[in-house]
Amino acid sequence: MVDMDPRRLVRRFMRVAIAVVMVAGLGVAMAPGASAATSGFWSTAIGANEDGRLEVVAFNDFDVLYTNYQRVGGGWSGWEARAQIPDSFVTSGPIVRSNKDGRMEIFAGTADGRLYHMWQLAKNSGWSGWSQIDKWPMMTGLSVATNLDGRLEVFVANGTDIWSVYQTSPGYGWEKANLGRAHITWFMNGPVASARNGDGRLEIFGVGCGISTPTNQCGIPGVYHKWQKAVGGDWSGWEPMGHCNDTTLSSVNTAQNKDGRLEFFEIRPTSGAYEGDLCATWQQPDGRWHAYENRGNGQIDTSGPTAVANNEDGRIEVYSIRTDGSVQQMWQTAVNGGWSGWAKLGTMSGFLRAGLAAGRNKDGRLEVVALRANGQPYHIWQTAKNGGWSDWGPLEAG
């Protein structure tokens, strides 16, 4: 039976439309056609098995999750269908995290507010099917962090509040708690990000509306954060963090410096709704947050995500997709230090807005996965740890 869900049809139409625009308007050369199993992907993530082998996961247009993992002897396994999210439409995820015992777990959210997860049955092994953890009226943001004791904690923005869904013991059992919203905002409308501080306390970041104006019902949006007051313990109240300027925020992300200080990234529109800059703020040694710094570009696709990863020496790298469909990178020039300018990653363009992920191989080399406009997965990798890069190639078996 053909799936006629109008939202899935729109997703496929938009992907095809992007491809047509890139070919006709930008002169982008498309890759040769891929098989049905390796095209039609729209979102991806990277996890690491307990033995260090990377595993890439991706949703296709019909919300079937596929995986492709590095084989023990080298090379990639090829794409394998795992399971479809039942009776819903995926809008968040996949997100991959590792349990304390090394088993990976995948999380995804749906338009009607369902939170699903799937887990490895044993470390370095196969997968369960999808299981629903909980449901809210809607879901506008999703993030996952790991407590110092190894318990996973999921954060869900449901359009009004942010909820915590946490493991009751490492790897098992789930409970939830409403973390509320900032008292000066009436709407936590996503996205949401989370990270672990150097001392082990979790911190979460959400985007909320402020006081409405005659031309903007949501009002001036801003970033708000709250944190565990003790490792694994109760939470502070919400505190405002501001942001670069008074415009809509489309993407937020976090990373940890080698010395444990967090860094927070946001994309803010500049010339039009779909072009923007990367802005950043970071914890100072005294714990306070630095003023936002605009790291520029002006041509970041605001409808796409950012991806972050740490080099083997601890330096952070950030990746984003430009409006011409190319992937670009920016990196710290010293550990815990300043930043380079933007540089194009590889020679290809024509990448899809939604699909971008980064991970680190067991030997310390970074690897980035992105999806072409036809949904075909490509990857690029460092040729040496902390070093230069290969060019893009199809992520297939072999």
Buried (B, 14 or more C-beta within 10 A) or exposed (E): EEEEEEEBEEBBEBBEEBBEEBBEEEEBEBBEEBEEBBBBBBBBBBBBBBEEBBBBBBBBBBBBBBBBBBEEEEEBBBBBEBBBBEEBBBBBBBBBBBBBEBBBBBBBBBBBBBBBBBBBEEBBEEBBEBEEBBBBEBBBBBBBBBBBEBBBBBBBBBBBBBBBBBBEEBBEEBEBEEBBBBEBBBBBBBBBBBBBBEEBBBBBBBBBBBEEEEEBEBBBBBBBBBBBEEBBEEBEEBEBBBBBBBBBBBBBBBBBBBEEBBBBBBBBBBEEEBBBBBBBBBBEEEEEBEEBBBBBBBBBBBBBBBBBBBBBEBBBBBBBBBBBBBBBBBBBEEBBEEBEEBEEBBEBBBBBBBBBBBBBBEEBBBBBBBBBBBBBBBBBBBEEBBEEBEEBEBBBEE
